[in-house]
Amino acid sequence: MKEIDSYKLGKVQVTISETDRPNKLKVECFDGEYRSEFTVSEYEFTNYRRLMNQRITQAYKNAGED
């Protein structure tokens, strides 16, 4: 699928790409150890990107504490 955006959140690399489903985007996260991916709507990505980034950052912070 076509990559739409890519950026770093601290040590976490975030990649946003298209999916086969209309109006849905795949979010892939990788910090060198843990990999995660999930799907969001284009609306969520546009309007709630800051919240999504906060949750990604917190989830990876908590993953290292387990």
ABEGO torsion letter per residue (X at the ends): XBBABBBBBEABBBBBBBBABBGBBBBBBBAGABBBBBBBBAAAAAAAAAAAAAAAAAAAAAAAAX
